[in-house]
Amino acid sequence: MAKAGKAGTALGIATISSAFGGLFSAIVLMSLTPLLADFALQFGPAEYFAIAALGLSCIANIGGGSVLKGLLAGAIGLLIACIGMDPQTGYARYTFGNINLLDGVGLVPALIGIFAVVSVLKSAEECKKMQAVSMPDVSSLWIGWRQCVNLLPTWIRGSVIGTVIGIIPGPGTSVATFMAYDMEKKISKDPDSFGKGNPKGVAAPESANNALAGGSLVPLLALGVPGNATSALFLGAIMFHGIRTGPVFFIEHPDVIYGLFVAFFIANLIMAPLGLFLLKYMKAVLSIPESLLGGIILAFCATGVFAIRGNPFDVLVVIVFGLLGYLFYKIDMPTAPLIIAIVLGPMAETNLRMALVVSRGSWSFLYTRPITLAMMIIAVLSFSVPLISAILSKYKASRLASKDTAGR
């Protein structure tokens, strides 16, 4: 659309579609989360362990195309989660005599290193390869009421797909956007126009993309289970303030949870007018040199992390995890399983050991409690299906390769 001189229209569609998807998921979030949290009040340590296991099982789905790499990243995350004092005995594990590690690795410094520092390092690497390109001029971004009416069914379909995919732990943004785009292309009377300037090709993935954010908050706030890296980052921000997610969130901090609902709704509501007004001036912001912007970001990262506890060791954690995340990027290993394992590892360990204490060392709680059994079955399926499909695809590929060799 930009090549056809419709850059403003494309940006306008993207902005309004994002606002619609966000508002749709906000309504679902406000309606579904309290109901799920009421149900979760029946949970004990066994059920919370099953929830954590369900969240950890999704690492096989978010391996970035490689199940093995996803599992390896998750295993590294679980090892990192073990650093610190044992939750029951108080014995120091993997601290190497460093008192700064007795409380474990700080979640906020680790996340800042994995996200912010890695992003700066990647930008610095790509900066040398990038060539200066001229930004297209953006005129009016308002698409008109008639276009809004025409795109309304597309927005609804994309929002439903994004919200549902967001609620399910594992699939992530790329799955929702591609599913929404693919559906619009399949039901379109002119599928060949997709990729050549069809507005629905912009509206569908953008609405699904923002709807996924609200959907992913449903299991996070109601059960304490992050389904993707973004919700795991959000969970880290909540935990930093000493707040526990899950059904106790609604009991202990009702002002925070309902304030969050209202803020999420208002943020998506003002996204459209604010975006339509500011996008014209984004050209000036994008003209800031990458090298200058990267330095500013790193300075804010170091200052912000140090200000949390006033401990220089947290800055070292940012650097270490930044280098670890950059190594993951270079070897094409996903960081989402690493983050989810770091967040859910302590939850799984603590509740498993509490459940074993309650059952006097018996593992029978895994199959004698209906909710726990159902969640564990879903977790096993979520973990094993990607593994089986990866094995089958490799087997089919080897069969085809052998047939080609025999034919030659």
C-alpha positions as CSV (number, residue, x, y, z in Angstrom):
1,M,0.0,0.0,0.0
2,A,2.9,2.4,0.7
3,K,4.4,1.6,-2.8
4,A,1.0,2.6,-4.2
5,G,1.1,5.9,-2.4
6,K,-1.3,4.8,0.3
7,A,1.1,4.8,3.3
8,G,-1.3,7.0,5.3
9,T,-4.3,4.8,4.6
10,A,-2.3,1.7,5.6
11,L,-1.1,3.3,8.9
12,G,-4.7,4.5,9.6
13,I,-6.1,1.0,9.1
14,A,-3.4,-0.5,11.2
15,T,-4.0,2.0,14.1
16,I,-7.8,1.6,14.1
17,S,-7.6,-2.2,13.7
18,S,-5.2,-2.4,16.7
19,A,-7.6,-0.2,18.8
20,F,-10.6,-2.4,17.9
21,G,-8.7,-5.7,18.7
22,G,-7.5,-4.2,22.0
23,L,-11.0,-3.1,23.0
24,F,-12.5,-6.5,22.1
25,S,-10.0,-8.3,24.2
26,A,-10.4,-5.8,27.0
27,I,-14.1,-6.7,27.2
28,V,-13.3,-10.4,27.2
29,L,-10.6,-9.8,29.9
30,M,-13.0,-8.0,32.2
31,S,-15.8,-10.6,31.7
32,L,-13.8,-13.8,31.8
33,T,-11.0,-13.2,34.3
34,P,-13.2,-12.8,37.4
35,L,-15.2,-16.0,36.6
36,L,-12.0,-18.0,36.1
37,A,-10.5,-16.6,39.3
38,D,-13.6,-17.6,41.3
39,F,-13.2,-21.1,40.0
40,A,-9.5,-21.1,40.8
41,L,-10.3,-20.3,44.5
42,Q,-10.8,-24.0,44.9
43,F,-7.1,-24.6,44.0
44,G,-4.5,-26.0,46.4
45,P,-0.8,-26.7,46.0
46,A,-1.5,-29.6,43.7
47,E,-3.6,-27.6,41.3
48,Y,-1.1,-24.7,41.3
49,F,1.7,-27.2,40.4
50,A,-0.5,-28.5,37.6
51,I,-1.0,-24.9,36.4
52,A,2.7,-24.3,36.5
53,A,3.3,-27.6,34.6
54,L,0.8,-26.5,32.0
55,G,2.6,-23.2,31.5
56,L,6.0,-24.9,31.3
57,S,4.6,-27.4,28.8
58,C,4.1,-24.7,26.2
59,I,7.9,-24.3,25.8
60,A,7.8,-27.1,23.3
61,N,5.4,-24.9,21.2
62,I,7.4,-21.7,21.2
63,G,10.8,-23.1,20.1
64,G,10.9,-20.9,17.0
65,G,10.6,-23.8,14.6
66,S,12.9,-26.1,16.6
67,V,11.4,-28.1,19.5
68,L,14.8,-29.2,20.7
69,K,16.1,-25.6,21.0
70,G,12.9,-24.6,22.9
71,L,13.4,-27.5,25.3
72,L,17.1,-26.6,25.8
73,A,16.2,-23.0,26.5
74,G,13.6,-24.1,28.9
75,A,16.0,-26.4,30.7
76,I,18.5,-23.5,31.1
77,G,15.7,-21.3,32.5
78,L,14.8,-23.9,35.1
79,L,18.5,-24.2,36.1
80,I,18.6,-20.4,36.6
81,A,15.4,-20.5,38.6
82,C,17.0,-22.9,41.0
83,I,19.6,-20.3,42.0
84,G,19.1,-19.1,45.6
85,M,18.0,-20.6,48.8
86,D,15.9,-23.7,48.9
87,P,12.3,-22.7,49.7
88,Q,11.9,-25.3,52.4
89,T,15.4,-26.0,53.9
90,G,17.0,-22.6,53.3
91,Y,20.1,-24.3,51.8
92,A,22.0,-22.2,49.3
93,R,22.0,-23.6,45.8
94,Y,24.3,-22.5,42.9
95,T,25.3,-19.2,44.6
96,F,29.0,-20.0,44.6
97,G,29.4,-18.1,47.9
98,N,27.9,-14.9,46.5
99,I,25.4,-13.4,49.0
100,N,23.8,-11.4,46.2
101,L,22.4,-14.7,44.8
102,L,20.8,-15.9,48.0
103,D,17.5,-14.4,46.9
104,G,18.0,-15.8,43.4
105,V,18.5,-14.0,40.1
106,G,16.6,-10.7,40.0
107,L,13.7,-11.1,37.5
108,V,13.6,-7.5,36.5
109,P,17.3,-7.2,35.7
110,A,17.2,-10.5,33.8
111,L,14.3,-9.4,31.7
112,I,15.8,-6.0,31.0
113,G,19.0,-7.7,29.9
114,I,17.2,-10.2,27.7
115,F,14.9,-7.7,26.0
116,A,16.5,-4.2,26.1
117,V,20.2,-5.0,25.9
118,V,19.8,-7.7,23.3
119,S,17.7,-5.3,21.2
120,V,20.4,-2.6,21.4
121,L,23.1,-5.2,20.4
122,K,21.0,-6.4,17.4
123,S,20.4,-2.8,16.3
124,A,24.2,-2.0,16.6
125,E,24.9,-5.1,14.5
126,E,22.4,-4.2,11.8
127,C,23.3,-0.5,11.8
128,K,26.4,-1.2,9.7
129,K,24.4,-3.1,7.1
130,M,21.5,-0.7,6.8
131,Q,21.4,1.9,4.1
132,A,19.7,5.2,4.4
133,V,16.2,5.0,3.0
134,S,13.7,7.9,2.5
135,M,10.6,7.7,4.5
136,P,7.4,8.0,2.5
137,D,5.3,11.1,3.1
138,V,2.2,10.5,5.2
139,S,-0.9,12.5,4.4
140,S,-4.3,11.9,6.0
141,L,-4.6,8.8,8.1
142,W,-8.4,8.8,8.6
143,I,-9.9,6.0,6.4
144,G,-13.5,7.2,6.5
145,W,-16.6,5.6,8.0
146,R,-17.5,3.6,4.9
147,Q,-14.1,1.8,5.0
148,C,-14.6,1.2,8.7
149,V,-18.0,-0.5,8.0
150,N,-16.4,-2.6,5.3
151,L,-13.6,-3.7,7.6
152,L,-15.8,-4.4,10.6
153,P,-16.3,-8.2,9.9
154,T,-12.6,-8.5,9.3
155,W,-11.9,-6.8,12.7
156,I,-14.3,-9.1,14.5
157,R,-12.8,-12.3,13.0
158,G,-9.3,-11.1,13.7
159,S,-10.1,-10.1,17.3
160,V,-11.8,-13.4,18.1
161,I,-8.8,-15.3,16.7
162,G,-6.3,-13.2,18.6
163,T,-8.2,-13.4,21.9
164,V,-8.6,-17.2,21.7
165,I,-5.0,-17.7,20.8
166,G,-3.9,-15.4,23.6
167,I,-5.8,-17.3,26.2
168,I,-4.1,-20.6,25.1
169,P,-0.5,-20.7,26.6
170,G,2.1,-21.2,24.0
171,P,1.1,-20.2,20.4
172,G,2.0,-16.5,20.6
173,T,1.6,-13.5,18.3
174,S,2.9,-14.9,15.1
175,V,0.4,-17.8,15.2
176,A,-2.5,-15.4,15.8
177,T,-1.5,-12.9,13.0
178,F,-0.9,-15.5,10.4
179,M,-4.1,-17.4,11.2
180,A,-6.1,-14.1,10.9
181,Y,-4.4,-13.2,7.6
182,D,-4.8,-16.7,6.2
183,M,-8.6,-16.8,7.1
184,E,-9.2,-13.5,5.4
185,K,-7.3,-14.7,2.3
186,K,-9.3,-17.9,2.2
187,I,-12.8,-16.4,2.5
188,S,-11.9,-13.5,0.2
189,K,-13.4,-13.3,-3.3
190,D,-10.1,-12.0,-4.6
191,P,-7.3,-13.8,-2.7
192,D,-4.7,-12.8,-5.2
193,S,-5.0,-9.2,-4.1
194,F,-3.5,-10.1,-0.7
195,G,0.1,-8.9,-0.6
196,K,-0.7,-6.4,-3.3
197,G,-2.5,-3.7,-1.3
198,N,-5.7,-5.3,0.0
199,P,-6.6,-3.4,3.2
200,K,-8.0,-6.5,4.8
201,G,-4.4,-7.9,4.7
202,V,-3.5,-5.1,7.1
203,A,-6.7,-5.1,9.2
204,A,-6.9,-8.8,10.1
205,P,-3.4,-9.3,11.5
206,E,-3.3,-6.0,13.3
207,S,-6.6,-6.6,15.1
208,A,-5.5,-10.2,16.0
209,N,-2.1,-8.9,17.2
210,N,-3.6,-6.5,19.8
211,A,-6.5,-8.8,20.8
212,L,-3.9,-11.4,21.7
213,A,-2.5,-9.0,24.4
214,G,-5.8,-9.0,26.3
215,G,-6.3,-12.7,25.8
216,S,-2.9,-13.5,27.3
217,L,-3.8,-11.5,30.4
218,V,-6.7,-13.8,31.2
219,P,-4.7,-16.9,32.4
220,L,-2.0,-14.6,33.7
221,L,-4.2,-12.6,36.1
222,A,-6.6,-15.4,37.0
223,L,-4.2,-18.3,37.3
224,G,-0.7,-16.7,37.4
225,V,0.4,-18.5,34.2
226,P,2.1,-16.4,31.4
227,G,1.5,-17.8,28.0
228,N,4.2,-15.9,26.1
229,A,7.3,-13.8,26.7
230,T,5.3,-10.5,26.8
231,S,2.9,-11.7,29.5
232,A,5.9,-13.1,31.4
233,L,7.5,-9.7,31.3
234,F,4.2,-8.2,32.6
235,L,4.2,-10.8,35.4
236,G,7.7,-9.8,36.4
237,A,6.6,-6.2,36.7
238,I,3.7,-7.2,38.9
239,M,5.9,-9.4,41.1
240,F,8.4,-6.6,41.4
241,H,5.7,-4.7,43.4
242,G,5.2,-7.6,45.7
243,I,1.8,-8.6,44.2
244,R,0.8,-12.2,43.6
245,T,-1.2,-13.1,40.5
246,G,-3.9,-15.7,40.5
247,P,-7.2,-15.8,42.4
248,V,-5.7,-14.2,45.5
249,F,-5.0,-11.1,43.3
250,F,-8.8,-10.4,43.3
251,I,-9.0,-10.8,47.1
252,E,-5.8,-9.0,48.2
253,H,-5.7,-6.2,45.6
254,P,-9.2,-5.6,44.1
255,D,-8.3,-1.9,43.6
256,V,-5.3,-2.8,41.5
257,I,-7.0,-5.5,39.4
258,Y,-10.0,-3.4,38.5
259,G,-7.9,-0.4,38.1
260,L,-5.8,-2.4,35.6
261,F,-9.0,-3.4,33.8
262,V,-10.1,0.2,33.4
263,A,-6.6,1.4,32.4
264,F,-6.4,-1.4,29.8
265,F,-9.7,-0.4,28.3
266,I,-9.0,3.3,28.3
267,A,-5.5,2.8,26.8
268,N,-7.0,0.9,23.8
269,L,-9.8,3.5,23.6
270,I,-7.5,6.4,23.2
271,M,-5.1,4.5,20.9
272,A,-7.0,5.3,17.7
273,P,-7.3,9.1,18.1
274,L,-3.8,9.5,19.6
275,G,-2.2,7.3,17.0
276,L,-3.9,9.0,14.1
277,F,-2.7,12.3,15.4
278,L,0.9,11.4,16.3
279,L,1.8,9.0,13.4
280,K,2.3,12.0,11.1
281,Y,5.2,13.1,13.2
282,M,6.8,9.7,13.8
283,K,9.0,10.4,10.8
284,A,11.1,12.9,12.9
285,V,11.5,10.3,15.7
286,L,12.5,7.6,13.2
287,S,15.2,9.9,11.9
288,I,17.2,9.7,15.2
289,P,20.5,7.8,14.6
290,E,20.4,4.2,15.8
291,S,23.8,4.6,17.5
292,L,22.6,7.6,19.6
293,L,19.3,5.9,20.5
294,G,21.1,2.7,21.6
295,G,23.4,4.5,23.9
296,I,20.4,6.4,25.5
297,I,18.5,3.1,26.0
298,L,21.5,1.4,27.7
299,A,22.0,4.4,30.0
300,F,18.3,4.2,31.1
301,C,18.6,0.4,31.6
302,A,21.6,0.7,33.9
303,T,20.2,3.7,35.8
304,G,16.8,2.1,36.2
305,V,18.0,-1.3,37.4
306,F,20.4,0.3,39.9
307,A,17.6,2.5,41.3
308,I,15.5,-0.5,42.2
309,R,17.6,-1.7,45.1
310,G,20.8,0.4,44.8
311,N,22.8,-2.7,44.2
312,P,25.5,-2.6,41.5
313,F,25.2,-6.4,41.2
314,D,21.9,-6.0,39.4
315,V,23.7,-4.0,36.7
316,L,26.0,-7.0,36.3
317,V,23.0,-9.3,36.0
318,V,21.7,-7.1,33.2
319,I,25.0,-7.4,31.4
320,V,25.2,-11.1,31.8
321,F,21.7,-11.8,30.6
322,G,22.1,-9.3,27.8
323,L,25.1,-11.3,26.6
324,L,23.2,-14.6,27.1
325,G,20.3,-13.3,25.1
326,Y,22.6,-12.1,22.4
327,L,24.2,-15.6,22.3
328,F,20.7,-17.1,22.0
329,Y,20.0,-14.7,19.1
330,K,23.3,-15.7,17.3
331,I,22.6,-19.4,17.5
332,D,18.9,-18.9,16.7
333,M,17.7,-20.2,20.0
334,P,14.4,-18.7,21.3
335,T,14.4,-16.7,24.6
336,A,10.6,-17.1,25.3
337,P,11.0,-20.6,26.8
338,L,14.0,-19.3,28.9
339,I,11.9,-16.5,30.3
340,I,8.8,-18.6,31.0
341,A,10.9,-21.2,32.8
342,I,12.6,-18.6,35.0
343,V,9.2,-17.2,36.0
344,L,7.3,-20.5,36.5
345,G,10.2,-22.6,37.9
346,P,9.9,-21.4,41.5
347,M,6.1,-21.7,41.4
348,A,6.3,-25.3,40.2
349,E,8.9,-26.3,42.7
350,T,7.3,-24.6,45.7
351,N,3.8,-26.0,45.1
352,L,5.1,-29.5,44.1
353,R,6.9,-29.8,47.4
354,M,4.0,-28.4,49.4
355,A,1.7,-30.9,47.7
356,L,4.1,-33.8,48.5
357,V,4.1,-32.6,52.2
358,V,0.3,-32.6,52.3
359,S,0.1,-36.1,50.7
360,R,2.9,-37.4,53.0
361,G,5.3,-38.0,50.1
362,S,2.7,-39.7,47.8
363,W,2.3,-38.7,44.2
364,S,-1.3,-39.8,44.2
365,F,-2.5,-36.2,44.1
366,L,-1.6,-36.1,40.4
367,Y,-4.5,-38.5,39.6
368,T,-6.8,-38.5,42.6
369,R,-7.7,-34.8,42.3
370,P,-9.9,-34.2,39.1
371,I,-8.7,-30.6,38.3
372,T,-5.1,-31.6,38.8
373,L,-5.5,-34.7,36.6
374,A,-7.3,-32.7,33.8
375,M,-4.5,-30.1,33.8
376,M,-1.7,-32.6,33.8
377,I,-3.3,-34.4,30.9
378,I,-3.6,-31.1,28.9
379,A,0.1,-30.3,29.9
380,V,1.3,-33.7,28.7
381,L,-0.6,-33.3,25.4
382,S,0.7,-29.7,25.0
383,F,4.2,-31.0,25.6
384,S,4.1,-34.2,23.5
385,V,2.2,-33.1,20.4
386,P,4.9,-30.7,19.1
387,L,7.5,-33.4,19.8
388,I,5.5,-36.1,17.9
389,S,4.8,-33.7,15.0
390,A,8.5,-32.8,14.8
391,I,9.5,-36.4,14.7
392,L,6.9,-37.2,12.1
393,S,7.9,-34.3,9.9
394,K,11.6,-35.4,10.1
395,Y,10.5,-39.0,9.2
396,K,8.5,-37.8,6.2
397,A,11.4,-35.6,5.1
398,S,13.8,-38.5,5.3
399,R,11.3,-40.7,3.4
400,L,11.0,-38.1,0.6
401,A,14.8,-37.7,0.5
402,S,15.3,-41.5,0.2
403,K,12.7,-41.7,-2.6
404,D,14.4,-38.9,-4.5
405,T,17.7,-40.7,-4.1
406,A,16.2,-44.0,-5.4
407,G,14.6,-42.2,-8.3
408,R,17.9,-40.8,-9.4
